[in-house]
């Protein structure tokens, strides 16, 4: 658990926390893969009208490249929420 807290502080992904992370060999490089999850207390706002929305309609996973950490390339796995 302490490792996840340290990784969360390192990244600073607002509204998310690190669920888990791992190193993954890809060809000749080692990648750092970080899986994020939304904070439970975070409010979800509609990007169109900026209103707070409680219901989540759908959830998909996005894989996003981020800045390197200690020389390792980083890939974030971020759940994307569609709000009802």
N, CA, C and O atoms as a GROMACS GRO file, in nm:
protein
  336
    1UNK      N    1   0.082  -0.120   0.000
    1UNK     CA    2   0.000   0.000   0.000
    1UNK      C    3   0.086   0.126   0.000
    1UNK      O    4   0.052   0.224  -0.066
    2UNK      N    5   0.197   0.124   0.073
    2UNK     CA    6   0.284   0.241   0.080
    2UNK      C    7   0.345   0.272  -0.056
    2UNK      O    8   0.364   0.389  -0.090
    3UNK      N    9   0.375   0.168  -0.135
    3UNK     CA   10   0.430   0.190  -0.269
    3UNK      C   11   0.331   0.264  -0.357
    3UNK      O   12   0.371   0.352  -0.433
    4UNK      N   13   0.202   0.230  -0.349
    4UNK     CA   14   0.100   0.297  -0.428
    4UNK      C   15   0.089   0.443  -0.387
    4UNK      O   16   0.073   0.530  -0.473
    5UNK      N   17   0.096   0.473  -0.257
    5UNK     CA   18   0.091   0.610  -0.209
    5UNK      C   19   0.208   0.691  -0.262
    5UNK      O   20   0.191   0.805  -0.303
    6UNK      N   21   0.328   0.633  -0.260
    6UNK     CA   22   0.447   0.701  -0.312
    6UNK      C   23   0.432   0.727  -0.462
    6UNK      O   24   0.464   0.836  -0.510
    7UNK      N   25   0.382   0.629  -0.536
    7UNK     CA   26   0.364   0.645  -0.680
    7UNK      C   27   0.259   0.751  -0.708
    7UNK      O   28   0.274   0.829  -0.803
    8UNK      N   29   0.152   0.756  -0.629
    8UNK     CA   30   0.048   0.858  -0.647
    8UNK      C   31   0.105   0.998  -0.628
    8UNK      O   32   0.073   1.089  -0.704
    9UNK      N   33   0.188   1.014  -0.528
    9UNK     CA   34   0.249   1.145  -0.503
    9UNK      C   35   0.347   1.183  -0.613
    9UNK      O   36   0.360   1.300  -0.647
   10UNK      N   37   0.414   1.086  -0.668
   10UNK     CA   38   0.510   1.111  -0.775
   10UNK      C   39   0.439   1.163  -0.899
   10UNK      O   40   0.487   1.256  -0.964
   11UNK      N   41   0.324   1.103  -0.933
   11UNK     CA   42   0.253   1.141  -1.055
   11UNK      C   43   0.168   1.264  -1.044
   11UNK      O   44   0.167   1.347  -1.135
   12UNK      N   45   0.096   1.280  -0.934
   12UNK     CA   46   0.010   1.395  -0.915
   12UNK      C   47  -0.110   1.396  -1.009
   12UNK      O   48  -0.144   1.502  -1.063
   13UNK      N   49  -0.175   1.281  -1.030
   13UNK     CA   50  -0.290   1.273  -1.119
   13UNK      C   51  -0.414   1.312  -1.040
   13UNK      O   52  -0.468   1.231  -0.965
   14UNK      N   53  -0.458   1.436  -1.055
   14UNK     CA   54  -0.568   1.489  -0.977
   14UNK      C   55  -0.697   1.411  -1.003
   14UNK      O   56  -0.735   1.386  -1.117
   15UNK      N   57  -0.764   1.373  -0.892
   15UNK     CA   58  -0.889   1.299  -0.901
   15UNK      C   59  -0.872   1.149  -0.913
   15UNK      O   60  -0.970   1.076  -0.921
   16UNK      N   61  -0.746   1.102  -0.916
   16UNK     CA   62  -0.717   0.959  -0.930
   16UNK      C   63  -0.617   0.915  -0.825
   16UNK      O   64  -0.544   0.996  -0.768
   17UNK      N   65  -0.616   0.786  -0.801
   17UNK     CA   66  -0.513   0.726  -0.717
   17UNK      C   67  -0.457   0.605  -0.793
   17UNK      O   68  -0.522   0.551  -0.882
   18UNK      N   69  -0.336   0.563  -0.755
   18UNK     CA   70  -0.274   0.448  -0.819
   18UNK      C   71  -0.335   0.322  -0.761
   18UNK      O   72  -0.329   0.297  -0.641
   19UNK      N   73  -0.395   0.241  -0.849
   19UNK     CA   74  -0.451   0.112  -0.806
   19UNK      C   75  -0.339   0.009  -0.797
   19UNK      O   76  -0.328  -0.062  -0.697
   20UNK      N   77  -0.256   0.002  -0.902
   20UNK     CA   78  -0.136  -0.083  -0.898
   20UNK      C   79  -0.042  -0.040  -1.010
   20UNK      O   80  -0.082   0.032  -1.101
   21UNK      N   81   0.082  -0.085  -1.003
   21UNK     CA   82   0.180  -0.054  -1.105
   21UNK      C   83   0.273  -0.173  -1.122
   21UNK      O   84   0.286  -0.258  -1.034
   22UNK      N   85   0.337  -0.177  -1.238
   22UNK     CA   86   0.429  -0.288  -1.268
   22UNK      C   87   0.528  -0.245  -1.375
   22UNK      O   88   0.503  -0.150  -1.450
   23UNK      N   89   0.639  -0.315  -1.382
   23UNK     CA   90   0.733  -0.299  -1.493
   23UNK      C   91   0.701  -0.406  -1.596
   23UNK      O   92   0.672  -0.521  -1.561
   24UNK      N   93   0.707  -0.368  -1.723
   24UNK     CA   94   0.670  -0.459  -1.831
   24UNK      C   95   0.777  -0.450  -1.941
   24UNK      O   96   0.802  -0.342  -1.995
   25UNK      N   97   0.841  -0.565  -1.975
   25UNK     CA   98   0.939  -0.561  -2.083
   25UNK      C   99   0.869  -0.550  -2.219
   25UNK      O  100   0.775  -0.624  -2.247
   26UNK      N  101   0.915  -0.458  -2.302
   26UNK     CA  102   0.863  -0.440  -2.437
   26UNK      C  103   0.982  -0.421  -2.530
   26UNK      O  104   1.043  -0.314  -2.535
   27UNK      N  105   1.014  -0.527  -2.601
   27UNK     CA  106   1.133  -0.521  -2.686
   27UNK      C  107   1.256  -0.508  -2.599
   27UNK      O  108   1.279  -0.588  -2.508
   28UNK      N  109   1.336  -0.407  -2.627
   28UNK     CA  110   1.458  -0.386  -2.549
   28UNK      C  111   1.439  -0.285  -2.437
   28UNK      O  112   1.534  -0.256  -2.364
   29UNK      N  113   1.319  -0.230  -2.422
   29UNK     CA  114   1.291  -0.130  -2.319
   29UNK      C  115   1.206  -0.190  -2.208
   29UNK      O  116   1.130  -0.284  -2.228
   30UNK      N  117   1.220  -0.133  -2.092
   30UNK     CA  118   1.134  -0.167  -1.978
   30UNK      C  119   1.038  -0.051  -1.957
   30UNK      O  120   1.081   0.063  -1.941
   31UNK      N  121   0.907  -0.079  -1.958
   31UNK     CA  122   0.804   0.022  -1.941
   31UNK      C  123   0.748   0.015  -1.800
   31UNK      O  124   0.737  -0.092  -1.741
   32UNK      N  125   0.712   0.130  -1.748
   32UNK     CA  126   0.641   0.138  -1.622
   32UNK      C  127   0.493   0.156  -1.656
   32UNK      O  128   0.455   0.257  -1.716
   33UNK      N  129   0.410   0.059  -1.618
   33UNK     CA  130   0.266   0.064  -1.645
   33UNK      C  131   0.196   0.095  -1.513
   33UNK      O  132   0.210   0.022  -1.415
   34UNK      N  133   0.119   0.204  -1.512
   34UNK     CA  134   0.050   0.249  -1.392
   34UNK      C  135  -0.099   0.246  -1.416
   34UNK      O  136  -0.148   0.309  -1.510
   35UNK      N  137  -0.172   0.172  -1.333
   35UNK     CA  138  -0.317   0.164  -1.342
   35UNK      C  139  -0.377   0.260  -1.240
   35UNK      O  140  -0.351   0.249  -1.120
   36UNK      N  141  -0.458   0.353  -1.290
   36UNK     CA  142  -0.522   0.452  -1.204
   36UNK      C  143  -0.669   0.418  -1.184
   36UNK      O  144  -0.729   0.348  -1.265
   37UNK      N  145  -0.725   0.468  -1.075
   37UNK     CA  146  -0.870   0.457  -1.052
   37UNK      C  147  -0.917   0.588  -0.992
   37UNK      O  148  -0.844   0.653  -0.918
   38UNK      N  149  -1.041   0.629  -1.026
   38UNK     CA  150  -1.092   0.756  -0.973
   38UNK      C  151  -1.108   0.750  -0.822
   38UNK      O  152  -1.141   0.646  -0.766
   39UNK      N  153  -1.084   0.862  -0.757
   39UNK     CA  154  -1.108   0.871  -0.613
   39UNK      C  155  -1.257   0.862  -0.588
   39UNK      O  156  -1.337   0.918  -0.664
   40UNK      N  157  -1.295   0.793  -0.484
   40UNK     CA  158  -1.438   0.774  -0.455
   40UNK      C  159  -1.506   0.906  -0.421
   40UNK      O  160  -1.621   0.928  -0.459
   41UNK      N  161  -1.437   0.994  -0.351
   41UNK     CA  162  -1.499   1.119  -0.308
   41UNK      C  163  -1.498   1.226  -0.418
   41UNK      O  164  -1.558   1.332  -0.400
   42UNK      N  165  -1.433   1.199  -0.530
   42UNK     CA  166  -1.427   1.298  -0.638
   42UNK      C  167  -1.564   1.314  -0.704
   42UNK      O  168  -1.633   1.215  -0.729
   43UNK      N  169  -1.602   1.438  -0.730
   43UNK     CA  170  -1.728   1.465  -0.798
   43UNK      C  171  -1.706   1.457  -0.949
   43UNK      O  172  -1.601   1.498  -0.999
   44UNK      N  173  -1.803   1.405  -1.020
   44UNK     CA  174  -1.796   1.396  -1.165
   44UNK      C  175  -1.877   1.512  -1.223
   44UNK      O  176  -1.993   1.532  -1.188
   45UNK      N  177  -1.814   1.586  -1.314
   45UNK     CA  178  -1.880   1.701  -1.376
   45UNK      C  179  -1.893   1.678  -1.526
   45UNK      O  180  -1.802   1.624  -1.590
   46UNK      N  181  -2.006   1.718  -1.580
   46UNK     CA  182  -2.029   1.712  -1.724
   46UNK      C  183  -1.936   1.812  -1.793
   46UNK      O  184  -1.927   1.928  -1.752
   47UNK      N  185  -1.865   1.767  -1.897
   47UNK     CA  186  -1.775   1.858  -1.967
   47UNK      C  187  -1.852   1.959  -2.052
   47UNK      O  188  -1.797   2.063  -2.088
   48UNK      N  189  -1.979   1.930  -2.084
   48UNK     CA  190  -2.059   2.021  -2.165
   48UNK      C  191  -2.120   2.134  -2.085
   48UNK      O  192  -2.112   2.250  -2.126
   49UNK      N  193  -2.181   2.101  -1.969
   49UNK     CA  194  -2.254   2.204  -1.892
   49UNK      C  195  -2.191   2.232  -1.756
   49UNK      O  196  -2.236   2.323  -1.686
   50UNK      N  197  -2.090   2.158  -1.718
   50UNK     CA  198  -2.017   2.175  -1.591
   50UNK      C  199  -2.101   2.145  -1.468
   50UNK      O  200  -2.065   2.186  -1.357
   51UNK      N  201  -2.214   2.075  -1.485
   51UNK     CA  202  -2.298   2.036  -1.372
   51UNK      C  203  -2.244   1.906  -1.310
   51UNK      O  204  -2.192   1.820  -1.380
   52UNK      N  205  -2.258   1.894  -1.178
   52UNK     CA  206  -2.218   1.772  -1.109
   52UNK      C  207  -2.318   1.662  -1.143
   52UNK      O  208  -2.439   1.683  -1.137
   53UNK      N  209  -2.266   1.544  -1.180
   53UNK     CA  210  -2.349   1.431  -1.221
   53UNK      C  211  -2.314   1.312  -1.133
   53UNK      O  212  -2.196   1.283  -1.112
   54UNK      N  213  -2.415   1.241  -1.082
   54UNK     CA  214  -2.391   1.128  -0.994
   54UNK      C  215  -2.386   0.995  -1.069
   54UNK      O  216  -2.316   0.904  -1.027
   55UNK      N  217  -2.460   0.982  -1.179
   55UNK     CA  218  -2.472   0.854  -1.248
   55UNK      C  219  -2.365   0.837  -1.355
   55UNK      O  220  -2.341   0.927  -1.435
   56UNK      N  221  -2.301   0.720  -1.354
   56UNK     CA  222  -2.202   0.685  -1.457
   56UNK      C  223  -2.271   0.592  -1.556
   56UNK      O  224  -2.324   0.488  -1.518
   57UNK      N  225  -2.270   0.631  -1.683
   57UNK     CA  226  -2.337   0.554  -1.788
   57UNK      C  227  -2.249   0.440  -1.839
   57UNK      O  228  -2.298   0.330  -1.864
   58UNK      N  229  -2.120   0.466  -1.854
   58UNK     CA  230  -2.031   0.368  -1.915
   58UNK      C  231  -1.888   0.396  -1.868
   58UNK      O  232  -1.856   0.508  -1.827
   59UNK      N  233  -1.805   0.294  -1.874
   59UNK     CA  234  -1.664   0.307  -1.834
   59UNK      C  235  -1.579   0.234  -1.936
   59UNK      O  236  -1.603   0.116  -1.964
   60UNK      N  237  -1.480   0.302  -1.992
   60UNK     CA  238  -1.385   0.239  -2.084
   60UNK      C  239  -1.245   0.268  -2.034
   60UNK      O  240  -1.223   0.362  -1.958
   61UNK      N  241  -1.149   0.187  -2.077
   61UNK     CA  242  -1.011   0.205  -2.034
   61UNK      C  243  -0.932   0.274  -2.144
   61UNK      O  244  -0.938   0.234  -2.260
   62UNK      N  245  -0.859   0.378  -2.108
   62UNK     CA  246  -0.771   0.448  -2.200
   62UNK      C  247  -0.627   0.420  -2.160
   62UNK      O  248  -0.594   0.418  -2.042
   63UNK      N  249  -0.542   0.398  -2.259
   63UNK     CA  250  -0.400   0.381  -2.236
   63UNK      C  251  -0.331   0.506  -2.291
   63UNK      O  252  -0.341   0.537  -2.410
   64UNK      N  253  -0.260   0.577  -2.203
   64UNK     CA  254  -0.202   0.706  -2.237
   64UNK      C  255  -0.054   0.703  -2.200
   64UNK      O  256  -0.017   0.658  -2.092
   65UNK      N  257   0.030   0.753  -2.290
   65UNK     CA  258   0.172   0.766  -2.257
   65UNK      C  259   0.192   0.893  -2.177
   65UNK      O  260   0.133   0.996  -2.205
   66UNK      N  261   0.278   0.883  -2.075
   66UNK     CA  262   0.307   0.996  -1.989
   66UNK      C  263   0.457   1.022  -1.990
   66UNK      O  264   0.532   0.952  -2.058
   67UNK      N  265   0.500   1.120  -1.915
   67UNK     CA  266   0.642   1.151  -1.907
   67UNK      C  267   0.719   1.036  -1.842
   67UNK      O  268   0.664   0.966  -1.757
   68UNK      N  269   0.845   1.016  -1.879
   68UNK     CA  270   0.924   0.909  -1.820
   68UNK      C  271   0.944   0.929  -1.670
   68UNK      O  272   0.948   1.042  -1.620
   69UNK      N  273   0.957   0.818  -1.599
   69UNK     CA  274   0.987   0.818  -1.456
   69UNK      C  275   1.117   0.743  -1.437
   69UNK      O  276   1.126   0.624  -1.470
   70UNK      N  277   1.218   0.809  -1.385
   70UNK     CA  278   1.350   0.751  -1.362
   70UNK      C  279   1.404   0.683  -1.488
   70UNK      O  280   1.466   0.577  -1.480
   71UNK      N  281   1.380   0.744  -1.603
   71UNK     CA  282   1.432   0.693  -1.730
   71UNK      C  283   1.345   0.589  -1.798
   71UNK      O  284   1.370   0.555  -1.914
   72UNK      N  285   1.244   0.537  -1.730
   72UNK     CA  286   1.155   0.438  -1.792
   72UNK      C  287   1.036   0.509  -1.857
   72UNK      O  288   0.976   0.597  -1.796
   73UNK      N  289   1.002   0.471  -1.981
   73UNK     CA  290   0.880   0.526  -2.040
   73UNK      C  291   0.758   0.480  -1.959
   73UNK      O  292   0.759   0.372  -1.900
   74UNK      N  293   0.654   0.563  -1.957
   74UNK     CA  294   0.537   0.537  -1.873
   74UNK      C  295   0.412   0.527  -1.958
   74UNK      O  296   0.390   0.607  -2.049
   75UNK      N  297   0.329   0.428  -1.926
   75UNK     CA  298   0.198   0.415  -1.986
   75UNK      C  299   0.096   0.412  -1.873
   75UNK      O  300   0.106   0.332  -1.781
   76UNK      N  301  -0.003   0.503  -1.881
   76UNK     CA  302  -0.110   0.508  -1.781
   76UNK      C  303  -0.232   0.434  -1.833
   76UNK      O  304  -0.269   0.450  -1.949
   77UNK      N  305  -0.294   0.355  -1.750
   77UNK     CA  306  -0.422   0.293  -1.780
   77UNK      C  307  -0.525   0.368  -1.697
   77UNK      O  308  -0.532   0.353  -1.575
   78UNK      N  309  -0.606   0.450  -1.765
   78UNK     CA  310  -0.698   0.542  -1.698
   78UNK      C  311  -0.841   0.509  -1.738
   78UNK      O  312  -0.872   0.507  -1.857
   79UNK      N  313  -0.929   0.481  -1.640
   79UNK     CA  314  -1.070   0.460  -1.676
   79UNK      C  315  -1.134   0.592  -1.718
   79UNK      O  316  -1.120   0.693  -1.650
   80UNK      N  317  -1.203   0.588  -1.831
   80UNK     CA  318  -1.276   0.706  -1.879
   80UNK      C  319  -1.424   0.682  -1.853
   80UNK      O  320  -1.480   0.581  -1.894
   81UNK      N  321  -1.485   0.776  -1.784
   81UNK     CA  322  -1.624   0.761  -1.745
   81UNK      C  323  -1.713   0.843  -1.839
   81UNK      O  324  -1.685   0.959  -1.867
   82UNK      N  325  -1.820   0.781  -1.886
   82UNK     CA  326  -1.926   0.853  -1.959
   82UNK      C  327  -2.038   0.873  -1.858
   82UNK      O  328  -2.087   0.778  -1.798
   83UNK      N  329  -2.078   0.997  -1.843
   83UNK     CA  330  -2.178   1.030  -1.742
   83UNK      C  331  -2.317   1.038  -1.800
   83UNK      O  332  -2.336   1.082  -1.914
   84UNK      N  333  -2.414   0.994  -1.721
   84UNK     CA  334  -2.554   0.997  -1.766
   84UNK      C  335  -2.617   1.131  -1.735
   84UNK      O  336  -2.734   1.153  -1.765
   0.00000   0.00000   0.00000
